[in-house]
Amino acid sequence: MSESQDTPRFTVINRRKFNADEPGSDAETPAASSEPARLKLVEPPAPAAMPTAASQPQAPPADPAPQTSHSLHNPASDQADDAMPQAPTSEESRLQKLQYDQSVERLDTLVRAQNPAAPAPEIIGFEHLVQQLYLSALMQMGAGTPEGQRPRLDILGARQTIDLIAVLAEKTRGNLSEIEEKTLQTVLFELRMNFLELTRMISMQPPVPPAPGGTKR
């Protein structure tokens, strides 16, 4: 057997032909190469022994948890948390409530000492909160104006008060008694009707002309 048959045949890859645009390179064109596509061994050597699992180095498992927390980190939320005051503990709230009740009791004692005939203060409940918001919205829509005077309207303030009652109804849903729920829905319905009538009257009025500019002297 000749020497050419014993020696494995390789296809020589001339890397310069892939850089034909570079100056000074004598790259061969695809037409000049007899086997331009043969990039493999004609007679490959015997494969080397594969390393065993014990000898092969094991890569440590990736821990995606730090990357996930880092990718979801929002600096704006940290600033918002810093702006919010720290909530009191249950023990601090209990002690503060105890001190508040003692202060209220001392105040009631002083009031009864100065006016023995004064009735005992009523216990504040949910209906008092609804009544307070209801009266505030009516006053903002011109109720309680003395006769003969032009009512002073705060239509934007009335809208905010009505929206507060709506938020209260949404957040307390399912936690109210039947009477409290009925009272809240009745108050909200009545205030919205008054608001609709008031805004309809405002829209029917002719627009107020703009104030004239300053006269030149």
Summary of the structure (lengths in Angstrom):
residues: 217
radius of gyration: 43.5
end to end distance: 121.9
largest distance: 133.5
contacts: 358
relative contact order: 0.05
helix: 51%
strand: 0%
